[in-house]
């Protein structure tokens, strides 16, 4: 299934071809049991399966995901994920079913108690250089192929202390884009420590939770964070940055004297 569809559109008094970002129902099955359905862009789906499984705490380690099979059908796509028995037993004990909107965050939680996960605060680390984030933000748009073609997708990526970005992933859902990046990092064994994440959206509570769950100490968003996201980031010792631009940002949690040296 292609992530970009070309359709005619009436513009400036004439019919012209236009590229549209596809979204399709994606079902997550764990060891044959249905768990979740969400709308997503049908690209980098193995990354999505791995990232979602880790960031949602379904598995604790990448090696506990044994296989991901992508099965296409007329109604959508099923991700058949095989996980370790211990993780599957825990999942069955807290099983939920959700049919959500595009990249929904917490939709489907069965109780208020499931909203906040029991995460250990991140260890204190050397603050991430702002100059590296600015450099990453300058480079990211040039690698957003789907956004350039359609204007309809979010992106997430990893950035190192020199401003180099990698694992750029896109999706119509901002949570999906983040999970794809986290999954891509996990699949190739990229260390989370000493790297930051950039997301081209607002920073919500669940996105802070996903980043912290995989040991990311700095999350920088193009838009604003929510108040709950800021409180959670503070409690988890995560540096949360909003309104990231090429040469400016707003630091909501973390050290307000982050290094400004150019990468």
N, C-alpha and C positions, 0 to 999 in steps of 0.2 A: 504494500500500500504506500503510495507516494505522499510525502508530507506537504507538497505544494501542488495545487490544482489550478490550471489555467481555464478561465471562463471569460466570456465577453461581458463588457460593462459599457453602459452608455455614458460618455463623458465628452464635454465640449462639443455637443451636437453630433457626435458620431459614435459608432460602435467600435470599441477597442479591446484588445485582449488584456486581461488583468490576472495577476497571480494572487491566489488566496491560500492562506495557511489552512491545512486540513486539521480537523479534530475528529476523533473517533472514539467510541467507547472502548476502554481497555479494562479487561477483567483480570484480577489477580487471584490465582489459585495456589494454595500451599498444600503440597502433598495430596492433591485431588480435592481439596475443600475450598469452596468459594469464600473469599474474604472481602474484596472491595471491587467496586467498579467506578472508574472516573473517566472523564473526557481528557484526551491528551493528543499531542501531535505524534503521528506514527513514525518516529525516528528515534534512534538510540534507545530502543525499548529494553535491551538487556541492561543498559546503564540505569534506566528507570527502575527496573525490577530490583537490582542490587541496592541502589541508593534508597529506595522506599523501604526495603526490608531492614536496612541498617538504621536509617534515620527515624523510623517508627518503632525501633526496638523489637522487631519481630525476631531478628537474629542479633547476636552480640558481636559476631565476628564474620568476616568475609568467607572464611573457610567453612562456615556452617551452611552456606548456600552451595548445594551440590550441582544443581543444573537449572537452567532457565530455557524453556522451550517456548517459542513464539508461534502461536497458532492463529492464522487468519481465517475469518469466516465472513459471510455477507453482513452479519449484524455488528461485527467489530473484531477485536483482537483479544485473545486470551494469553496471558503470561502464566505458564505452568511452571511453578517454582518448587524445586525439591529442597527441603531444608532438613537439618538434623532433628532426630527424634525428640531431643530435650526441648528444643525451641518450638517444635510443633505441638508438643504437649502443653507448653505454656500458652501458645497461641489459642489452642482449643479451650483452655480455661477462661480466656478473656475474649472469646470470639465475638466478632461483630460483623454485620453486613452493612455496607454503605453504598448508596447510589447517588453520586454527588455531581455537582456542577464542575466546570473546568477547573482542575487543580484545587479542589476544595481542601481546606486545611484540616479543621477538626470535625467536619460534618460526619456524623455516624458514631461519634462517641456515645456510649450507652449511659454514662452518668457523668456528673460534674467531677467526680473523683478521677476520671480517666483523662481529664484535660491536662493536668500537671503531672509530668513524669518525674520519677525519683532519680534525678541526675546529680552526679557529684560535681561540685564546682571545679572549674578548670584550674590547673596550677598557674601560679604567677609566672609570667614570661616577659622577656624584653619586649617593649612596645614596638608595634609594627610601624615602619617609617611611612609617614604620609606621602612622601614623594613617590614611593613605590605604588601606592594606591592611585595617585594622580596619573602616573605613567600607564598603569593598567587601564584606567578609565579612558585615556586617550586612544589606546590600542583596541579596546574591546569592540567598538562599533564597526571597525573594519573587518571583523571576523564574524559578525552576525549576518550570515548569508540569508537566512530566512526572513529576518527583520528587514533587510534591504529589499528583498523581493516582494514582501507582502505588507510590511508595516504592522504586523499583528502578533508578534511573538516577544516573549520575555527571554532573557538570557542570564546565565550564571557562569562564573569561571573562577579558577584558582589563580592567585597572583603571588609571586615570591618577593623577597626583600629587594630584589633588583628591578622590580616592576615588570618582569616577564609574566605573561599570562598563558594559561594552558587549560585544557579540559573545558573548553567553551561548549556549552550545550544550550539549545533553544527549545521552547515549547510555548503553546498558547497559554498554558498555566504556569504561573510563577513558581508554585511549589514543585511542579513537575520539572521545570528547568533546573531548580536547585537539586532535586533528587538525582537528576541525570548527571550533573556535575559530580556530586558526592559518589554516585555509583561508578562513574568513570575513574575517579581517583582510587576508589577501593579496588577496582578490577585490575589496575596496573600496579597496585602496591604503593602508590604515592603517599608519602607521609603527610598527615594533616598538620602536625606541629610545625611551627615557624612559617606557615603560609596563611594567607587571608582569603576570604571569599568576597567577590563583588556580585551583586544582583541588580538587575535593571528594573526594580520595582520598589514598593514600600517594604519595610522590614516588619513583619508581623510576629506575634508571639510564637507561632508554630515554626516559623523559619529560624528564629533564634534557637528554639529547642532542637531543631534538626542539626544546625551547625554545631551546637555544643555537644550533642550526642556523639558526633564523630570527632570531637577534640579540636575543632576549629576555634581559635582564640580571638579572631577579628572578623566581623561581618560588616561590610560596607554596602549601603544601599543608595541607589540613585534618588529615591524619593524618601519620604519621612518614615520613621518608626512609629509604632503605636505606643501608648503609655504602658500597656502590659508588657510589650516587648522590651521596653527600657527597664522595667522592674525585674523582669526575668534575667536579662543580660547582666544587670548589677548583681543579682544573687548568684549567678553562675560564673562571675569573674570574666565575662566576655566583653571585649571592647566593641561597642556598637556605634556605627557611624551612619549618618544620613545625609541626604542632599549632596552626595559625592559628585563633584564636577572635575574638570581637568585640573583646576588649580584651587579648589575650595571644598570645604565640607563642614558639617556640624558634628561634633563629637558628643554623644549622649552618655556613654559610660566609658571608663578607662582613663588613661592618663592624658590630660589636656595639654601636655607639653611633649607630645609625640615628636619623634625626630623628623626634621624637615630636610635632611640632607638628600641631595638628588641621587637617584640610582645611576 
